[in-house]
Amino acid sequence: MKTYRELLDAQLREWPNSRQLKPYMLLHWAHSAPDADQRYQRMVAIAGTTQHPRVLFYITNPEGGYIGARYGTDPEQYISGFGFYKATFNGAYLRDTGAM
């Protein structure tokens, strides 16, 4: 099983500006979605990560990036599509930008 450090290193090779997110940040972001459809889609994306023994949640760019999860070190071993829009990250919470 890969370590979080190995997962983060792999993510940074693909998206150098990525930042690691904690699970509670994803849950807060999912719960604060603007409508039920987006809330459902976010919760399904998070739930989809439970099939892997270890995942690293990330945002590709804290100033406006995509949210996802990496479960392996190969370039294709990630899950994307957590949100409809890019998000920003201020060190504690995620916010939608409204931009795709």
N, C-alpha and C positions, 0 to 999 in steps of 0.2 A: 504494500500500500504506500502511495506517495505521501510525503509530508506536506504540510501547508507551505513550507518554504519552497519546495520543489514545484508545487502548483503555482505559487506566486511568480517564481522565476520564469516558468513557462508562459504565464500570462504576460509578463513584462516583455518577453521576446516578441510576442505578437502585437501587443498594444503597450508601448513603453510608458504612457502616461497613466496607466491603470492604477487604481487604488483598491485595496482590500476592503470589503464591507463585512460587518458583523451580522449574523442572522437576525438579531433584534431590529436592526436598521431596515432590513428587507420587510419584516413583518409590519413595522410601523408604516413604511411606504405603501405597502399593499393595502393596509387598513384605511389609509387616508386617500385612497383613489377617489376621483371626482364623481364616479358613478358606479353602479352595481356591476356593469359589464367589465369595466376595467379592474375593479376589485377582484372579481371572479378570475379573470385572466391572469392577474398577478399571483393570486393564491395557487392557481393550477401550476404556474411556472415554478413557484417555490416548492410545491409538493412533488413535482417531477424530479427534484434533486435527491429525494430520499431513497432512490434506487441505487445510489452510489455510496460507498462506505465513507468517503471523505470528499467534500467539495469546498471550493474557495469561491465565495461570492465576490464580485468585482463591479466596478464602474470603469469604463474605458477611458474616461477623462472626467475628473471631478468638476470641471467648469462647464460641462455639457457633453455627456457621453451616454453610452448604452450600458444597461445593467445585465449581468449574466452570471454564470457559474462555471467554473472549470473543475473537471473531475479527473483529468489526466494530463500528462506532460506533452503528449503529441498535439500538434497544432489544431487538429479537428476534434479534440476531446473537450468540448465545452457545450454549454446550453445557452442559447440567446433568446431574445424575444420576450423578455420579462415585462416590458412596458410598450405602450403605443408611441411614446415620445422619449426623446433624450431627457436625462435628468441631471441635476447638479447635486453636489455633495459638499456640505459645509463643515464636515468633521463630526457631525452628530446625526444629521437627518438628510434624507434625499428629498428633492423637490423636482417636479416635472417642469420642463422648460416650455412645453407646447410646440417645440420644433421636432420634426422627424429626422 
